Amino acid sequence: MLYINCPHCGMRSQNEFSYGGDASVKRPELNKEVSDEEWDNFVYNRKSLRGKHLELWQHISGCRQWIKVERDTATHAIFRTFKADEEVA
């Protein structure tokens, strides 16, 4: 079982969280014309990353906040967690 350190609530079981996807994916700009190809690439055409990267998780059984988690998808090791609006260096 994974344990995730929520920046708002502290260390919690993964069962309290819901996975939200890759945190590095950028949504197309609002109020801007987006081609079908750009939209398809945003929604469907993504690489399945192996290794260390940032993910979005929501603490659904706690504070309900979205957070960023730096995790290795091969080993499931969690390195750091951040508030959703925090810049990650």
C-alpha positions in Angstrom: 0.0 0.0 0.0 1.1 3.5 -0.8 1.1 6.3 1.7 0.8 9.9 0.4 1.8 12.9 2.4 -1.0 15.4 1.8 0.4 18.9 2.2 -2.9 19.9 3.9 -3.6 16.9 6.1 -0.4 14.9 6.6 0.4 11.3 5.8 -2.6 9.3 4.6 -3.3 5.9 2.9 -3.6 5.9 -0.9 -7.2 4.7 -0.4 -8.1 8.2 0.6 -7.0 9.6 -2.8 -8.1 9.4 -6.4 -5.6 9.5 -9.2 -6.0 12.5 -11.6 -3.4 12.0 -14.3 -0.1 13.4 -15.5 0.4 16.9 -13.9 2.7 18.0 -16.8 -0.1 17.9 -19.4 -1.2 21.5 -20.3 -4.8 22.1 -21.2 -5.4 24.2 -24.4 -6.0 27.9 -23.6 -9.5 29.0 -22.8 -11.3 31.2 -25.3 -8.9 30.2 -28.1 -9.8 28.3 -31.2 -8.4 24.8 -30.9 -8.2 22.4 -33.9 -9.5 18.9 -33.7 -6.0 17.6 -33.9 -4.9 19.7 -30.9 -7.9 18.6 -28.9 -7.3 14.9 -29.8 -3.7 15.2 -28.7 -4.7 16.7 -25.4 -7.4 14.1 -24.7 -6.1 10.9 -26.2 -2.5 11.0 -27.5 -0.2 10.9 -24.5 2.9 8.9 -23.7 2.7 6.3 -21.0 5.6 7.5 -18.9 7.8 5.0 -17.0 9.9 6.4 -14.2 9.8 9.6 -12.1 7.3 12.3 -13.0 4.5 14.5 -11.5 1.0 13.3 -11.1 -2.3 14.9 -9.9 -4.2 13.3 -7.0 -7.3 14.4 -5.2 -7.7 13.8 -1.4 -11.3 12.6 -1.8 -11.7 11.2 1.8 -10.0 14.1 3.5 -9.6 17.8 2.6 -10.8 17.2 -1.0 -7.9 19.3 -2.3 -5.9 18.5 -5.5 -2.2 17.9 -4.9 0.9 17.1 -7.0 2.8 14.0 -6.3 6.3 13.2 -7.6 6.2 9.5 -8.0 8.1 6.7 -9.9 5.6 4.7 -11.9 8.0 1.7 -12.1 8.6 1.3 -8.4 5.7 3.4 -7.0 8.1 5.3 -4.8 6.8 8.7 -3.8 9.5 11.3 -3.5 7.7 14.6 -2.7 4.2 16.1 -2.6 3.1 19.7 -3.3 0.0 21.8 -3.2 -1.6 22.0 -6.6 -0.7 25.6 -7.1 2.9 25.2 -6.0 5.6 25.5 -8.6 7.9 22.5 -8.7 11.6 23.1 -9.3 
